[in-house]
C-alpha cells in the first residue's frame, strides 16, 4: 500500500467522511469520523494535501488541519459536482473532492485569516440588518396603506410615517397605532445597530492602508473597499484585471461556437457582495456624471453619449473591478485616466 498523498474531506456537523488516495490515484482508505475524531485522525497522518469544499465551517477546519502540518485546499462546490460518480453519498462526495483537487487547472478558494473572517462577519451582519430594516419599513407601509395612510418608499421617509402614526387626528385605530409603534421601535433599533457597525467598519478602514488606497477611487467607499480586501483572494491569484472582473461576475456571458462569438449579459457567477457594491457605486458615479457632466473626452462621457445609463453603470463597475485589482497588486492609489484627444 502506498503512502497517502491526498485526503478528501466531506464536511458535516457531526459525521465526516474522508477519502485517502495515493499519488497514482489508488484508494487507500474510506472512513467515517465523528467530529471529535477529526483532528486526532489527521494528527496521525503524514503531511499531505487535504481538500475540502469551501462551505460552512471550511475555514475553521482549514486552520485547524493546517496547523497539523497539512496543505489545505478549498474547492468551490460547483467545481466538485462534475466529479461525483452516479448517485450522491458522503463517500462519493469525499472521493470527488479528492479527485477534483488533483486537477492541474482546478481553481481553489483562499483560506481566510481570522481578521478577514471577522471583517466578513461585520459586513454580513450589517447587510442582514439593512435587509431586515427594509422589510420592516415595507411591512409598516403596507399595513398603513390599508387604512389610507400612504408614504414614499425609503428610510428617509420613516419620519413621515412616524408623524402620521403619532398624529392626534384619529385617522388610525388605537390598536393599529400600538402595532405601528412596535414596528417603528424595531426600525429605530435596527438603524442604531447599522450605524454602530458602519462606524466600526469606517474605523477599521482608516487603519488599513489597502482599504484607504481603494477609497481614493470614485464610487468606492469604506464598505466597498473593506469588502474587496475581505472577500477577494490575493491579487497575485489573477494574471490580469480582466480575470479579476470575471471572478467577480462582471464579464459578459459567452455562448460561442463554430468560431462565432456570442456575448450576452454579465454572468453573475462570481462574488455577489463585491459585484453588488461595485454596481451600486458605479450607478452613483453615473448619476453624478449625468447631472454635473462627465469630463470632456473621458470614457464615461463617450459611453453616456451613446448607451443607456444602466448599461454604462455595469460597464463602469467592470472597469472599477479591473482598476481595483491593479491598485491592490501594485499598492498604488487611484489615478485619473487620461482623456482621449
C-alpha positions in Angstrom: 0.0 0.0 0.0 1.4 3.4 -1.0 1.7 6.5 1.2 -1.3 8.8 1.3 -0.9 11.8 -1.0 -4.3 13.5 -0.8 -7.3 13.2 1.5 -10.7 14.4 0.5 -13.0 15.5 3.4 -16.7 15.8 3.1 -17.5 18.3 5.9 -20.6 18.0 8.1 -21.9 19.0 11.6 -21.1 15.7 13.3 -20.2 12.8 10.9 -17.4 13.5 8.5 -16.3 11.3 5.6 -12.7 11.1 4.5 -11.2 9.6 1.4 -7.5 8.9 1.2 -5.6 8.3 -2.1 -2.1 7.7 -3.2 -0.1 9.7 -5.7 -1.3 7.4 -8.5 -5.0 7.9 -7.5 -5.4 4.4 -6.0 -7.8 4.3 -3.0 -6.1 3.8 0.4 -8.9 4.2 2.8 -12.5 5.4 3.2 -13.6 6.3 6.7 -16.3 8.0 8.7 -15.2 10.2 11.6 -17.1 11.8 14.4 -16.5 15.5 15.0 -14.2 14.8 18.0 -12.1 12.3 16.0 -11.2 14.6 13.1 -8.1 16.3 14.5 -6.7 13.2 16.2 -7.1 11.3 12.9 -5.2 14.0 10.9 -2.5 14.2 13.6 -1.6 10.6 12.8 -1.4 11.1 9.1 1.8 12.0 7.2 1.9 15.6 5.9 -0.2 15.6 2.7 -2.8 17.6 0.8 -6.2 17.9 2.4 -9.0 19.0 0.2 -12.4 20.3 1.3 -15.3 22.1 -0.3 -15.5 25.8 0.5 -18.7 25.6 2.5 -19.8 26.2 6.1 -17.0 25.8 8.7 -14.4 25.2 5.9 -12.1 28.0 7.0 -12.2 26.8 10.7 -11.1 23.3 9.7 -8.6 24.6 7.2 -6.8 26.5 10.0 -7.1 23.5 12.5 -5.9 20.9 10.0 -3.2 23.2 8.5 -1.8 23.7 12.0 -1.0 19.9 12.0 1.3 20.4 9.0 -1.0 19.5 6.1 -1.5 21.6 3.0 -5.2 22.5 2.9 -7.0 23.3 -0.3 -10.6 24.6 -0.5 -12.6 24.0 -3.7 -15.9 25.7 -4.8 -18.7 23.2 -4.5 -19.7 23.8 -8.1 -16.3 22.6 -9.3 -16.6 19.4 -7.3 -20.0 18.3 -8.7 -18.8 17.1 -12.1 -16.6 14.6 -10.4 -19.4 12.9 -8.4 -19.9 9.4 -9.9 -23.5 8.3 -10.3 -25.5 8.5 -7.1 -24.6 11.0 -4.4 -23.4 10.0 -0.9 -20.9 11.2 1.6 -18.3 8.6 0.4 -18.7 9.6 -3.3 -18.6 13.3 -2.3 -15.3 12.8 -0.5 -13.9 10.9 -3.4 -15.0 13.6 -5.8 -13.3 16.3 -3.7 -10.0 14.3 -3.7 -10.2 13.8 -7.4 -11.0 17.4 -8.2 -8.1 18.7 -6.1 -5.6 16.7 -8.2 -6.6 18.6 -11.4 -3.9 20.9 -12.6 -6.4 23.5 -13.8 -8.5 23.5 -10.7 -9.3 26.8 -9.1 -9.1 27.0 -5.3 -10.5 29.3 -2.7 -8.0 31.2 -0.5 -8.2 30.4 3.2 -9.3 33.5 5.1 -7.4 34.7 8.1 -9.3 35.3 11.4 -9.2 39.0 10.8 -10.8 38.6 7.4 -13.5 36.3 8.9 -14.2 39.0 11.5 -14.5 41.7 8.8 -16.7 39.4 6.7 -19.0 38.8 9.7 -19.2 42.6 10.4 -20.1 43.2 6.8 -22.7 40.5 6.5 -24.3 41.3 9.9 -24.7 44.9 8.7 -26.2 43.6 5.4 -28.6 41.4 7.3 -29.8 44.4 9.5 -30.2 46.6 6.4 -32.4 43.9 4.8 -34.4 43.5 8.0 -34.9 47.2 8.3 -36.1 47.4 4.7 -38.5 44.5 5.3 -39.9 46.2 8.4 -40.4 49.6 6.7 -42.2 47.9 3.8 -44.4 45.9 6.2 -45.3 49.1 8.0 -46.1 51.0 4.8 -48.2 48.0 3.6 -50.2 47.8 6.8 -50.8 51.6 7.0 -51.8 51.7 3.3 -54.8 49.5 4.3 -56.0 52.4 6.4 -55.4 55.1 3.8 -52.0 56.2 5.1 -49.5 56.3 2.2 -45.9 57.5 2.3 -43.0 57.3 -0.2 -40.5 54.4 0.0 -37.1 54.6 1.7 -35.6 55.1 5.1 -35.6 58.9 4.5 -39.5 58.9 4.8 -39.8 57.0 8.0 -40.2 60.3 9.9 -43.4 61.0 7.9 -44.8 57.6 8.9 -43.9 58.3 12.5 -45.7 61.7 12.4 -48.8 60.0 10.9 -48.9 57.3 13.5 -48.4 59.7 16.4 -50.8 62.2 15.0 -53.8 63.2 17.1 -56.3 63.4 14.2 -57.7 59.9 15.0 -57.3 58.6 11.5 -55.8 55.3 12.7 -57.5 53.0 15.3 -55.7 52.7 18.6 -54.9 49.0 18.1 -53.2 49.9 14.8 -51.2 52.7 16.4 -49.9 50.3 19.1 -48.7 47.8 16.5 -47.2 50.5 14.3 -45.2 51.8 17.2 -43.8 48.3 17.7 -42.6 48.3 14.1 -41.2 51.8 14.5 -39.2 50.8 17.6 -37.9 47.8 15.6 -36.8 50.2 12.7 -35.1 52.5 15.2 -33.2 49.7 16.9 -32.0 48.3 13.6 -30.9 51.8 12.4 -28.8 52.2 15.6 -27.2 48.8 15.1 -26.4 49.6 11.4 -24.9 52.9 12.4 -22.7 51.2 15.0 -21.4 48.6 12.5 -20.8 51.3 9.9 -18.8 53.3 12.4 -16.7 50.2 13.2 -16.1 49.5 9.5 -15.0 53.1 8.9 -12.6 52.9 11.8 -11.1 49.7 10.5 -10.9 51.2 7.1 -8.9 54.2 8.4 -6.3 51.8 9.9 -5.9 49.6 6.8 -3.6 51.0 4.0 -5.1 48.8 1.3 -8.6 49.9 2.1 -7.6 53.6 2.3 -6.0 53.3 -1.2 -9.1 51.7 -2.7 -11.3 54.5 -1.2 -9.4 57.0 -3.4 -11.4 55.6 -6.4 -14.7 57.4 -7.2 -17.6 55.1 -6.4 -15.7 53.1 -3.7 -16.4 53.9 -0.1 -15.4 52.3 3.2 -17.8 49.4 2.9 -17.0 48.5 -0.7 -13.2 48.8 -0.1 -13.5 46.7 3.0 -15.5 44.1 1.1 -12.8 44.0 -1.6 -10.0 43.4 0.8 -12.0 40.9 2.9 -13.7 38.7 0.2 -11.2 38.9 -2.7 -8.3 36.5 -2.9 -4.7 37.7 -3.1 -4.2 39.9 -6.2 -1.4 37.5 -7.5 -4.1 34.9 -7.9 -5.1 36.6 -11.1 -2.9 37.2 -14.1 -4.7 40.4 -15.0 -7.5 42.7 -14.0 -9.8 41.1 -16.6 -9.5 37.8 -14.8 -10.5 39.5 -11.5 -13.5 41.1 -13.1 -14.6 37.7 -14.5 -14.2 36.2 -10.9 -16.5 39.0 -9.6 -19.0 38.1 -12.3 -18.9 41.4 -14.3 -18.0 40.0 -17.7 -20.5 39.0 -20.4 -21.8 35.5 -20.5 -20.3 33.7 -23.5 -22.2 31.2 -25.7 -19.8 30.8 -28.7 -19.4 28.0 -31.1 -18.0 27.4 -34.6 -15.7 30.4 -34.4 -18.7 32.8 -33.9 -18.6 34.8 -30.7 -21.9 35.4 -28.9 -21.8 37.5 -25.8 -24.8 38.2 -23.5 -25.5 39.8 -20.1 -23.0 39.6 -17.2 -22.6 36.1 -15.8 -23.3 36.9 -12.1 -21.3 33.8 -11.3 -18.7 35.4 -9.0 -18.6 37.1 -5.6 -22.0 38.7 -5.3 -21.2 41.0 -2.4 -18.4 42.7 -4.3 -20.4 42.7 -7.6 -23.4 44.4 -6.0 -21.4 47.0 -4.2 -19.3 47.9 -7.3 -22.5 48.2 -9.4 -24.1 50.4 -6.7 -21.1 52.6 -6.6 -21.0 52.8 -10.4 -24.6 53.8 -10.5 -23.8 56.7 -8.1 -20.9 57.8 -10.4 -23.1 57.7 -13.5 -25.9 59.7 -11.8 -23.4 62.3 -10.7 -22.0 62.5 -14.2 -25.4 62.8 -15.8 -26.2 65.8 -13.5 -22.9 67.5 -13.4 -21.4 66.3 -16.7 -18.5 63.9 -17.2 -15.1 65.3 -18.1 -14.9 66.0 -21.8 -13.2 63.3 -23.8 -13.4 60.8 -20.9 -14.5 57.2 -21.4 -17.6 57.9 -19.2 -18.6 60.9 -21.3 -18.3 58.9 -24.5 -20.4 56.0 -23.1 -23.1 58.2 -21.7 -23.5 59.9 -25.1 -24.5 56.6 -26.8 -25.5 54.0 -24.3 -28.3 53.6 -21.6 -27.3 54.6 -18.1 -27.7 51.2 -16.6 -25.5 49.5 -19.2 -22.9 52.2 -18.7 -23.1 51.6 -14.9 -22.4 47.9 -15.3 -19.6 48.6 -17.8 -18.1 51.1 -15.3 -18.3 48.5 -12.5 -16.3 46.2 -14.7 -13.6 48.9 -15.1 -13.7 49.6 -11.4 -13.0 45.9 -10.7 -10.0 45.9 -13.0 -8.7 49.1 -11.6 -9.2 47.9 -8.0 -7.1 44.7 -8.9 -4.3 46.9 -10.3 -4.4 49.1 -7.2 -4.2 46.1 -4.9 -1.5 44.3 -6.9 0.7 47.4 -7.3 -0.1 49.1 -3.9 -1.0 52.3 -5.7 -3.7 54.9 -5.2 -6.3 55.8 -7.8 -5.0 57.8 -10.8 -7.5 59.6 -13.1 -7.4 58.1 -16.6 -6.2 60.4 -19.3 -8.9 61.8 -21.5 -9.0 60.9 -25.2 -7.7 63.5 -27.6 
